[in-house]
């Protein structure tokens, strides 16, 4: 059985920060900014490595990649150059000391035993700092690349239940074992070594549908949901509902969200840059193509809703926009904690250029609010 104390340390990401802050999407070209700006994020390995080392030094809690296999098109081929996430995580874990690094894995594309071995290898490299973000996939074009037929929505999660069950068994069971389910028939399985320290990597999921949410609450340690800055009580209610449903399955779960940060010395500077990056210089062709993949068009949702979706996706694929000076950004983040959220994965137009200012100005404000420790040390 997994070591419960070590498990708690993993889920807390090795620290006592009340608000966990991570960097989301840095393994992809352009990150999550659908913009034409020349300073947009490269996603290149040397930049990811430098970013991870900086994030580790300033106390960022985690790095969470996007599982992407082909670009979205547009003038920039948005997210067209991406680094595979488990390999990426392994390299970053070998080069850092404190930060948790996730792999984002499409369950239908990875044999669960091969995946379990990859995860253990990354976890051994990071001495217990590897995390797993499980995704079932929605982009048909990516599945076509692999010659894999995407299952109906509900069946995707039936498959994922068996997949993660096999992975966890491989992490836990000594000796030989068999597995017979609807999707897998495995015989004489034996896997060593186990994850570092006698516990399992922290697991996350962001299933938006009812079945996706149920999968996450039954199988994962953390669940991503949307949040709103303008209606904190709505966010708080959503968090309460998620935690209550998890308890009905006999489980505790942390709730996270994602956001897009534009932080500058003044509110005016932040708003002007945000408008410049996400409206004036948006890659509107890529936004159009992304929405088309999701069957979102004026014909399907109406012109008003379509325009709102265009703006949201240009901002960062729908993440919570947090735009302002350091006081405002810190206040918004504190509000998320007050609503019951455990953490947030954030992105910038250029992570490397913008993280130092965020670390110098926003993190100390969160420390003074009692939400962050002075240094992200391991327990």
N, C-alpha and C positions, 0 to 999 in steps of 0.2 A: 504493500500500500504506500502511496505517496506520503512523504514527510509533511505533516500539516503545518508545522512552524515554517519550514522552508517554503511551502506553498503560499502562506500568507505574505512572506517577504517578497516573493515573486509578484504577486498580485498588487502589492503596494509599490512595485517597481523599485524596491530597495531603499525607500525613503519615506519620510513622514509628511511630504507636501500634501496639503489638503486639496490643492488644485494641481493635477498633473498636466503638464504642457508638453506637447510633442510637435514634431515637424512632419507634415503630411505631404506626400507626393514628390519628394525631391529626387526620386530615381527616374523621373520622366522629363524629357525635354519640355520646356515651358512650365513645368510643375503643374499647377492648377490654374494658372493665369492664361486665359484664352486671348492672348494679346499679340500684337505685331511689334511691340517695343523691342528694340535691339538689346536692351539690358535684361530681357526675360531670361529665366533660368535655363542653363544648358543641359542639366541632367548628366553631364559627363562625369566619369569616375573621379577624376582629380578634384572636381568641384564638390562632389558628394563627400569625398574623404576629408577635405578641408572643412566642410560644413559640419560633419560629424564630430571632428575633433574640437571645433569651436563650441558646438552644442554640448559636448561632454564637459568642457571646461567651465561653461557658464551655468550649468545645472539644468539644462533641458532634460526632461525625463525619458522621452522616447522618440524614435524615428519610425514612421509608418509609411511603407511604400505603397504604390498603386500597382496592382496586377494588370499589366497592359501588354498586348502582343502586337498591335499594329496601330498606326496613327489614325486620327479622325479626319484628316484631309484639311481643307482650307488653304489659305496662303502660307501657313507655317507648318502644315502637316502636324497639327497639334498632337503632342505626346507621341510623335512618330519615332523617336529614338528613346528606348527605355532599357534599363538594366534589370535582368532577371532578379527576383527579389530575395530568394534564399541565398544565392551566391553573393549578392550585394550585402545582405545582412552579415554573412560570414566575414567578408572583408572588413566591414565596419566594426564588427565586434572584436576582431583581432587587433584593431587599431585604436580602441577606446578602453576606458576603465570602469565607467559607472553607468552609462546610458543603456537603456533597453532598446533593442532593435528588432523590429518585426519582419517576418516574411509574409507576403500576401499571396495566397495560393488558391488557384482554381481547383477545387476538389475533383471535378470531372476530367481534368487533364492530367492528373498525377496519380499513379498507382499508390494506394495508401501506405504500403510497406516501404516502397522506395522513398516516399515523402517522409515517413516517420524516421527513416535512417538519416535523411538530409537534415531534418530538424534537430535530431540528437547531435549530429556533427556540429551544426551551428551553435547549439547550446553548450557543447563541450568547449568550443572555441571561446565563447563569451562567458564561460563559468556561471551559467544560470541567467544570462541576460537576453536570451532569445525569446521572442514572442511570436505567436501564430495568429494571423488574421485570415480567417477562412471565408472564401467567396465561392458562390455557385455559378456566377456568370450570367450575363444577359445579352452580350454582343454576339449576334449570330455570325457576323463576318469573322470574328476571331475563332470561333469554334470551327467554321468551315476551313480555316487554315490548317487545322489539325485532322481534318476528316472525321471530326467527332460530331455526332448529332445531338443537339441540345434537347433535353427532355422537357416535357410540359412543366409548367412552373411548380406545381405541387410535387411532382415526381423528383424534381431536382433536390428537394430537401429530404425526401425519403432516402435518396441515394446518399446525401451528405450525412444523414444520421449514421448509416452503416460505415461510411468512410471515416468519420471521426472516432467512432467506436473502435475500429480496427487500429487506428493510430494510437489511441490511448492504451489499448491492450498491449501493443508492441512496446510502449513506454514502460509498462508496469509488470507484465507477466514474465516470470522466470521459467525456463524450460520450454518444451514444445507445446503448442496449442493449435487447435483447429478453429475455423470460423465458417459457418454456413448461414448465409442470409439470402435475401432476394437478389442482391447484385453481386455478391462475392461468395466464393467457395474456396477457402484456403485450407491447406493441410500441412501439418508439420512445421508451423511457423516458429521460429526462434530468432530473437533479436537482442544483440548486445553491442555496445554498452547501452545503458539507460541514460535518460537526461541527467544533467549535472545536479549533484546534491540530493538525490532521492526524491525529487518532486517534478511536476510537469511544467512545461512552459506556459505562461499566461496565454489565454486564447481570447480572440475578439471576433465579432461579426457585426454586420450592419444590415441585416435583412429588413427590408422596408415593409414587406407584405406580412399578413397574419401568420402564414406558415414560416416565413423567414424569421420573424420575431420569436415564434415558438422554438424553432431550432436553436437560436442563440441562447434563449433563456434556459433551455434544457442542457446545453452542451458547453457554453462559454463562460468566461469570467467577466467579460465586459461587452457591452452592447452600445453601438453608435446610433444615436437618434438625432433628429433635427431640433434646433433651438431657435427661439425668436428673441431679439433684443427688446422689441416694443411691447411684448406681453409676457413678462417673466412668470406670471402665475400660470399661464398656459404651459410653459416649459416645465414648471414645478409639478403641475398635474400629470404631465406626460411621464416625468421621472417617477412619480409615486405609482402610477399605474404599472410601469415596467417592473419596478421592484416588487410590487404586490403580486404580479403575475408570476415572477420568479419564485417567490415564497410559496405559491400554490404548488410548485413543483419541488418544494423542499430545498431551494437553492437561494443563495445570495448573489447579486450581480451588481457590478459598477456600471454607471451610465456615462457615456462620453458623447461629445458632439464634435463637429468640424467647423472651422472658421477661416476666413481670409482676412489677414491683418494688413492695414495700411496705416502705419504710425509715423508721424513726423513731428517736429518740434511744436508746430501750431496746428490747430484744428483746420484752419484755412489751407495750409500747405497739404495736409493729408487729404482733404476733400478734393482739392484741385488735382492732385496726382492720381487719386482713385478714379476720378472722372476721365482724366487723360488716358489712363491705362485700360480702363474697362468699357469706355464708351467711344472716345475719339479714336483710339488705336486698337479697338477690339478686332479680333479675327472673326468677323461676322460670318464668313463663309464656313469656317469650322463650327461655329455655333449652330448655323443652319443644319449642317450635316449631322451633328450630335443629336439635335432635336428630331431630325428625320428618323434616326435609328430608333428613337423612343416613340415614334409615331405621334409626335407633337407638332402640329401645324395649325394654321388658322382654320382649316376645314375640320380638324378633329377636336379642337379645344376652344375655338373662337379667337378673334383677333386680340382682344384685351388680355386674355390669359396667355396667348402666345407671346405677346410683347413682354409680359412680366417674366415668362420663362426665358426669353432671349436675354434679358438683363441679368437674371439670376445666373445663367450659365456663363455669360461673359465675365461675371464677377469672380468665378472660381468653381464652376460646375455645381453651383447651388449652395455653397457653404455660407455660413453666417457672416455677413460683412461687418467687420469691426474697423471703423475708419475714424481716426482722430489723433489728438495729442496723447502723450503718455498717461495723463490723468484720466482721460476719457477711456482709453483702451483698458487701463487697469480696473476702472469702475465696471466696465462691461464684463470683464472676466470675473470680477468678484461677484457680480450679479448671477453669473452662471453657477458659481459655487453655492450661492444662497438658494438657488432653485433646485439644488440637490445633485448637480452634475459632479462627477469625480474628476473630469479632465476634458481637454480639448486638443485636437490635432489641428495645427494652424499651418497656413501657407502664406508665402509672400510672392511678389512678382519676381524678386531675386533674393533667395534665401541668404546667400552669402553676404550680400551688401546690407541687408536690412536686419538680420539677426543681431549684430552687435549693438545697434541702437536700442532695439527691443530689450536686450539683456541688460544694458546699462541703465535704461530709464523705466521700463515697465516692471521688470522682475523685482527691483528694490521696493517699488510701490506695493506690490503684492506681498512682499515680506513684511512691510510695515502694517499691512492689513491682517497679518497672521495667517496668510494662505500659503506661504512658501518659506522653507527653511533658508537660512543665510547661505548654506552651501548644500548641494545635493550629494550628501555622503551616503554610503551604503550602510545598512543596518548590520 
